[in-house]
Amino acid sequence: MEYAAAKSSICRQCGRSFSPFAPKPGLKLRTREEAPPPESSSILGRFEDFWKRQRSLVVECFECKRKQQVSGAASSTICPGCSTHIDLRDYKITSGFSRSIRTRGDVHLTARGDLASSGIVCQSALIEGRLRGNLHCDDTATINFSGKVPGRISARHVIVDRKADIHCFRTVRAETVEIRGKMSGEIVAQMVTVDRKASLEGDVTARAITVEKGGMFSGQLVIGQTGLTQGELLQQQEPATVATPQPQFPETASRPLPAT
């Protein structure tokens, strides 16, 4: 069904645009029944499908931060508090992509993908291609490519994989950062770990850092509260006052001591 004055429409099945037309009177249209999806032959596949339908997820609203429980098979939902649309789909990018993404699912940028959107908000991300936008993950962001990252990266856990060799122009913020490959840039985190045969070059502000035997770290290091600068981390010490020796004979007048 479509509006009578519509000049164009989009197919609900394949997504293509076409010009609608009214069928001739008396013409009977036959609808094709969709074949049911093939059942998984293996017991493991049937169990995975059953588990996906039965499990539930707890998602948080982007606007009011209200949490709700939804089915694991759902692709989207509406926040009961502020009626904001919440996307739950997973995205796999295999070519050029410039639209912004805001989902509670996962994002996979393949080696041939080019993600140039202004902002990506997701649950977890696997970056194997070119990333030119800002990335925020609620859980884990895994980087496994070689190149420059002009955007910001923020996540709970950031993992730079073994084959990665990246240069970040902006600050990487996370609770934990694990360097397994090569990275250069500025990091602000709670815990930073440099594995063996890995290298990190840049400024690091963290509560703790671990460099395993065989790993390399080169740059400025600030250990302490991540919200403070290096000058604020240094405790202010009052200058010690030099006690002036008192004369041993109280009956005599006090004289100034010669300078030494």
C-alpha positions as a Markdown table, in Angstrom:
| # | Residue | x | y | z |
|---|---|---|---|---|
| 1 | Met | 0.0 | 0.0 | 0.0 |
| 2 | Glu | 1.3 | 3.5 | -1.0 |
| 3 | Tyr | -0.1 | 7.0 | -1.1 |
| 4 | Ala | -1.9 | 7.6 | -4.3 |
| 5 | Ala | 0.0 | 10.9 | -5.2 |
| 6 | Ala | 3.4 | 9.4 | -4.4 |
| 7 | Lys | 6.0 | 9.9 | -7.2 |
| 8 | Ser | 8.5 | 7.4 | -5.9 |
| 9 | Ser | 8.9 | 4.8 | -3.2 |
| 10 | Ile | 11.4 | 2.4 | -1.7 |
| 11 | Cys | 11.0 | -1.4 | -1.8 |
| 12 | Arg | 10.7 | -2.8 | 1.7 |
| 13 | Gln | 12.6 | -5.9 | 0.7 |
| 14 | Cys | 15.7 | -4.8 | -1.3 |
| 15 | Gly | 15.8 | -1.1 | -0.5 |
| 16 | Arg | 15.7 | 0.1 | -4.2 |
| 17 | Ser | 13.8 | 3.2 | -5.3 |
| 18 | Phe | 11.1 | 2.9 | -8.0 |
| 19 | Ser | 8.1 | 4.7 | -9.4 |
| 20 | Pro | 4.8 | 3.3 | -8.1 |
| 21 | Phe | 1.9 | 2.6 | -10.4 |
| 22 | Ala | -1.6 | 1.4 | -9.8 |
| 23 | Pro | -2.4 | -2.1 | -11.2 |
| 24 | Lys | -5.0 | -2.5 | -13.9 |
| 25 | Pro | -8.5 | -3.2 | -12.8 |
| 26 | Gly | -9.3 | -6.9 | -12.6 |
| 27 | Leu | -5.6 | -7.9 | -12.4 |
| 28 | Lys | -4.9 | -10.4 | -9.7 |
| 29 | Leu | -1.6 | -10.1 | -8.0 |
| 30 | Arg | 0.0 | -13.2 | -6.7 |
| 31 | Thr | 2.1 | -12.8 | -3.6 |
| 32 | Arg | 5.2 | -15.0 | -3.3 |
| 33 | Glu | 5.5 | -16.7 | 0.0 |
| 34 | Glu | 8.9 | -16.5 | 1.6 |
| 35 | Ala | 10.6 | -19.8 | 2.2 |
| 36 | Pro | 11.4 | -20.5 | 5.8 |
| 37 | Pro | 15.1 | -20.1 | 6.7 |
| 38 | Pro | 17.0 | -23.4 | 6.5 |
| 39 | Glu | 17.5 | -25.0 | 9.8 |
| 40 | Ser | 20.9 | -25.6 | 11.1 |
| 41 | Ser | 22.0 | -29.1 | 10.6 |
| 42 | Ser | 24.4 | -29.2 | 13.5 |
| 43 | Ile | 23.3 | -29.3 | 17.1 |
| 44 | Leu | 25.6 | -26.5 | 17.9 |
| 45 | Gly | 23.9 | -24.2 | 15.4 |
| 46 | Arg | 20.5 | -25.0 | 16.7 |
| 47 | Phe | 21.7 | -24.3 | 20.3 |
| 48 | Glu | 23.1 | -20.9 | 19.3 |
| 49 | Asp | 19.9 | -19.8 | 17.6 |
| 50 | Phe | 17.9 | -20.9 | 20.6 |
| 51 | Trp | 20.2 | -19.1 | 23.0 |
| 52 | Lys | 20.1 | -15.9 | 21.0 |
| 53 | Arg | 16.3 | -15.9 | 21.2 |
| 54 | Gln | 16.2 | -16.7 | 24.9 |
| 55 | Arg | 18.9 | -14.4 | 26.2 |
| 56 | Ser | 18.2 | -10.8 | 27.3 |
| 57 | Leu | 20.4 | -7.7 | 27.4 |
| 58 | Val | 20.5 | -4.7 | 29.6 |
| 59 | Val | 20.9 | -1.5 | 27.5 |
| 60 | Glu | 21.3 | 2.1 | 28.5 |
| 61 | Cys | 19.6 | 5.1 | 26.9 |
| 62 | Phe | 21.9 | 7.5 | 25.0 |
| 63 | Glu | 20.1 | 10.6 | 26.4 |
| 64 | Cys | 18.6 | 9.9 | 29.9 |
| 65 | Lys | 21.0 | 7.0 | 30.8 |
| 66 | Arg | 18.0 | 4.9 | 31.9 |
| 67 | Lys | 18.6 | 1.1 | 31.7 |
| 68 | Gln | 16.1 | -1.4 | 30.4 |
| 69 | Gln | 16.1 | -5.1 | 29.6 |
| 70 | Val | 15.5 | -6.2 | 26.0 |
| 71 | Ser | 15.5 | -9.5 | 24.1 |
| 72 | Gly | 18.7 | -10.6 | 22.6 |
| 73 | Ala | 17.1 | -11.0 | 19.2 |
| 74 | Ala | 15.8 | -7.4 | 19.0 |
| 75 | Ser | 17.4 | -5.0 | 16.5 |
| 76 | Ser | 16.1 | -1.8 | 18.1 |
| 77 | Thr | 14.0 | -0.5 | 21.0 |
| 78 | Ile | 12.5 | 2.7 | 22.5 |
| 79 | Cys | 13.6 | 4.2 | 25.8 |
| 80 | Pro | 10.5 | 4.1 | 28.2 |
| 81 | Gly | 11.7 | 7.3 | 29.9 |
| 82 | Cys | 12.4 | 9.8 | 27.1 |
| 83 | Ser | 11.2 | 7.8 | 24.0 |
| 84 | Thr | 14.7 | 7.9 | 22.3 |
| 85 | His | 15.3 | 5.3 | 19.6 |
| 86 | Ile | 18.1 | 2.9 | 20.6 |
| 87 | Asp | 19.8 | 0.9 | 17.9 |
| 88 | Leu | 20.9 | -2.6 | 18.8 |
| 89 | Arg | 22.3 | -3.8 | 15.5 |
| 90 | Asp | 25.9 | -4.9 | 14.8 |
| 91 | Tyr | 27.7 | -3.1 | 11.9 |
| 92 | Lys | 30.3 | -4.6 | 9.6 |
| 93 | Ile | 31.9 | -2.1 | 7.3 |
| 94 | Thr | 33.6 | -3.5 | 4.2 |
| 95 | Ser | 33.9 | -0.3 | 2.1 |
| 96 | Gly | 33.7 | 3.5 | 2.4 |
| 97 | Phe | 31.3 | 4.6 | 5.1 |
| 98 | Ser | 30.7 | 8.3 | 6.1 |
| 99 | Arg | 27.5 | 8.2 | 8.2 |
| 100 | Ser | 27.6 | 8.5 | 12.0 |
| 101 | Ile | 26.9 | 5.3 | 14.0 |
| 102 | Arg | 25.3 | 5.2 | 17.5 |
| 103 | Thr | 24.4 | 1.7 | 18.5 |
| 104 | Arg | 24.5 | -0.6 | 21.5 |
| 105 | Gly | 25.8 | -3.3 | 19.3 |
| 106 | Asp | 29.4 | -4.0 | 17.9 |
| 107 | Val | 31.2 | -2.4 | 15.0 |
| 108 | His | 33.7 | -4.3 | 12.8 |
| 109 | Leu | 35.7 | -2.3 | 10.4 |
| 110 | Thr | 37.3 | -4.7 | 8.0 |
| 111 | Ala | 40.7 | -4.3 | 6.3 |
| 112 | Arg | 39.1 | -2.9 | 3.1 |
| 113 | Gly | 36.8 | -0.6 | 5.1 |
| 114 | Asp | 37.2 | 3.2 | 5.3 |
| 115 | Leu | 35.3 | 4.8 | 8.2 |
| 116 | Ala | 35.2 | 8.5 | 7.8 |
| 117 | Ser | 32.1 | 9.4 | 9.9 |
| 118 | Ser | 32.3 | 12.2 | 12.5 |
| 119 | Gly | 31.4 | 9.9 | 15.5 |
| 120 | Ile | 31.0 | 6.3 | 16.3 |
| 121 | Val | 29.4 | 5.2 | 19.5 |
| 122 | Cys | 29.1 | 1.4 | 20.1 |
| 123 | Gln | 29.5 | -1.4 | 22.6 |
| 124 | Ser | 32.7 | -2.9 | 21.3 |
| 125 | Ala | 34.8 | -2.3 | 18.1 |
| 126 | Leu | 37.3 | -4.2 | 16.0 |
| 127 | Ile | 39.3 | -1.8 | 13.8 |
| 128 | Glu | 41.2 | -3.5 | 11.0 |
| 129 | Gly | 40.8 | -0.7 | 8.3 |
| 130 | Arg | 41.2 | 3.0 | 8.0 |
| 131 | Leu | 39.6 | 5.0 | 10.9 |
| 132 | Arg | 39.3 | 8.8 | 10.4 |
| 133 | Gly | 36.6 | 9.6 | 12.9 |
| 134 | Asn | 36.1 | 9.7 | 16.7 |
| 135 | Leu | 35.4 | 6.3 | 18.3 |
| 136 | His | 33.8 | 5.7 | 21.7 |
| 137 | Cys | 33.2 | 2.2 | 23.0 |
| 138 | Asp | 31.5 | 1.3 | 26.2 |
| 139 | Asp | 33.5 | -1.9 | 26.5 |
| 140 | Thr | 36.6 | -2.8 | 24.4 |
| 141 | Ala | 38.2 | -1.2 | 21.3 |
| 142 | Thr | 40.6 | -3.5 | 19.5 |
| 143 | Ile | 42.9 | -1.9 | 17.0 |
| 144 | Asn | 44.7 | -4.1 | 14.4 |
| 145 | Phe | 45.9 | -2.0 | 11.5 |
| 146 | Ser | 48.9 | 0.2 | 10.6 |
| 147 | Gly | 48.4 | 3.9 | 9.9 |
| 148 | Lys | 47.4 | 7.2 | 11.4 |
| 149 | Val | 44.4 | 7.9 | 13.6 |
| 150 | Pro | 43.4 | 11.5 | 13.4 |
| 151 | Gly | 40.3 | 11.1 | 15.6 |
| 152 | Arg | 39.8 | 10.6 | 19.4 |
| 153 | Ile | 39.6 | 7.1 | 20.9 |
| 154 | Ser | 37.9 | 6.5 | 24.2 |
| 155 | Ala | 36.8 | 3.2 | 25.7 |
| 156 | Arg | 36.9 | 1.1 | 28.9 |
| 157 | His | 39.6 | -1.1 | 27.4 |
| 158 | Val | 41.9 | -0.3 | 24.5 |
| 159 | Ile | 44.0 | -3.1 | 22.9 |
| 160 | Val | 46.6 | -2.4 | 20.3 |
| 161 | Asp | 47.1 | -5.8 | 18.7 |
| 162 | Arg | 50.4 | -7.4 | 17.7 |
| 163 | Lys | 50.3 | -6.5 | 14.0 |
| 164 | Ala | 49.2 | -2.9 | 14.7 |
| 165 | Asp | 51.5 | 0.1 | 14.1 |
| 166 | Ile | 49.5 | 3.3 | 14.8 |
| 167 | His | 50.1 | 7.0 | 15.3 |
| 168 | Cys | 47.4 | 8.8 | 17.3 |
| 169 | Phe | 47.1 | 12.5 | 16.8 |
| 170 | Arg | 44.7 | 13.0 | 19.7 |
| 171 | Thr | 44.6 | 11.7 | 23.3 |
| 172 | Val | 43.6 | 8.1 | 23.9 |
| 173 | Arg | 41.5 | 7.9 | 27.1 |
| 174 | Ala | 40.6 | 4.5 | 28.7 |
| 175 | Glu | 40.6 | 2.7 | 32.0 |
| 176 | Thr | 43.2 | 0.1 | 30.8 |
| 177 | Val | 45.4 | 0.3 | 27.7 |
| 178 | Glu | 47.3 | -2.8 | 26.6 |
| 179 | Ile | 50.0 | -2.4 | 23.9 |
| 180 | Arg | 50.9 | -5.6 | 22.1 |
| 181 | Gly | 52.2 | -3.9 | 18.9 |
| 182 | Lys | 53.5 | -0.4 | 18.2 |
| 183 | Met | 51.9 | 2.9 | 19.1 |
| 184 | Ser | 52.9 | 6.5 | 19.3 |
| 185 | Gly | 50.7 | 9.2 | 20.9 |
| 186 | Glu | 49.3 | 10.5 | 24.2 |
| 187 | Ile | 47.5 | 8.2 | 26.7 |
| 188 | Val | 45.5 | 9.1 | 29.7 |
| 189 | Ala | 44.4 | 5.9 | 31.6 |
| 190 | Gln | 44.2 | 4.2 | 34.9 |
| 191 | Met | 46.5 | 1.3 | 33.9 |
| 192 | Val | 48.9 | 1.0 | 30.9 |
| 193 | Thr | 50.6 | -2.3 | 30.0 |
| 194 | Val | 53.4 | -2.7 | 27.4 |
| 195 | Asp | 53.9 | -6.4 | 26.5 |
| 196 | Arg | 57.1 | -7.9 | 25.5 |
| 197 | Lys | 58.3 | -7.1 | 21.9 |
| 198 | Ala | 55.9 | -4.1 | 22.0 |
| 199 | Ser | 56.8 | -0.4 | 21.9 |
| 200 | Leu | 55.1 | 2.8 | 23.1 |
| 201 | Glu | 56.3 | 6.3 | 22.3 |
| 202 | Gly | 54.6 | 9.4 | 23.7 |
| 203 | Asp | 53.3 | 11.0 | 26.9 |
| 204 | Val | 51.5 | 8.8 | 29.4 |
| 205 | Thr | 49.5 | 9.9 | 32.4 |
| 206 | Ala | 48.3 | 7.0 | 34.4 |
| 207 | Arg | 48.0 | 5.6 | 38.0 |
| 208 | Ala | 50.3 | 2.7 | 37.1 |
| 209 | Ile | 52.3 | 1.4 | 34.2 |
| 210 | Thr | 53.8 | -2.0 | 33.5 |
| 211 | Val | 56.6 | -2.6 | 30.9 |
| 212 | Glu | 57.4 | -6.3 | 30.5 |
| 213 | Lys | 60.8 | -7.6 | 29.8 |
| 214 | Gly | 61.6 | -6.9 | 26.1 |
| 215 | Gly | 59.0 | -4.1 | 25.8 |
| 216 | Met | 60.1 | -0.5 | 25.1 |
| 217 | Phe | 58.6 | 2.8 | 26.4 |
| 218 | Ser | 60.0 | 6.2 | 25.3 |
| 219 | Gly | 58.4 | 9.5 | 26.4 |
| 220 | Gln | 57.2 | 11.5 | 29.4 |
| 221 | Leu | 55.6 | 9.6 | 32.2 |
| 222 | Val | 53.3 | 11.0 | 34.9 |
| 223 | Ile | 52.2 | 8.6 | 37.6 |
| 224 | Gly | 49.4 | 9.7 | 39.9 |
| 225 | Gln | 45.9 | 11.0 | 39.5 |
| 226 | Thr | 44.9 | 11.0 | 35.8 |
| 227 | Gly | 43.0 | 14.3 | 36.2 |
| 228 | Leu | 46.0 | 16.3 | 37.4 |
| 229 | Thr | 49.0 | 17.8 | 35.6 |
| 230 | Gln | 52.6 | 17.1 | 36.4 |
| 231 | Gly | 53.0 | 20.3 | 38.3 |
| 232 | Glu | 49.9 | 19.6 | 40.5 |
| 233 | Leu | 51.2 | 16.1 | 41.3 |
| 234 | Leu | 54.3 | 17.5 | 43.1 |
| 235 | Gln | 53.7 | 18.2 | 46.7 |
| 236 | Gln | 54.3 | 21.7 | 47.8 |
| 237 | Gln | 57.0 | 21.7 | 50.6 |
| 238 | Glu | 57.5 | 24.6 | 52.8 |
| 239 | Pro | 61.1 | 25.8 | 53.0 |
| 240 | Ala | 62.8 | 24.7 | 56.2 |
| 241 | Thr | 63.8 | 27.5 | 58.6 |
| 242 | Val | 67.3 | 27.6 | 59.9 |
| 243 | Ala | 67.4 | 27.8 | 63.7 |
| 244 | Thr | 69.6 | 30.6 | 65.0 |
| 245 | Pro | 71.9 | 29.4 | 67.8 |
| 246 | Gln | 71.2 | 31.3 | 71.1 |
| 247 | Pro | 74.1 | 32.7 | 73.0 |
| 248 | Gln | 75.3 | 30.7 | 75.9 |
| 249 | Phe | 75.6 | 33.7 | 78.2 |
| 250 | Pro | 72.2 | 35.3 | 78.8 |
| 251 | Glu | 73.6 | 38.3 | 80.7 |
| 252 | Thr | 75.4 | 39.6 | 77.6 |
| 253 | Ala | 73.6 | 41.4 | 74.8 |
| 254 | Ser | 72.8 | 39.3 | 71.7 |
| 255 | Arg | 75.2 | 39.9 | 68.8 |
| 256 | Pro | 74.6 | 39.1 | 65.2 |
| 257 | Leu | 76.4 | 36.0 | 64.0 |
| 258 | Pro | 78.9 | 36.4 | 61.2 |
| 259 | Ala | 77.9 | 35.1 | 57.9 |
| 260 | Thr | 79.4 | 31.9 | 56.8 |
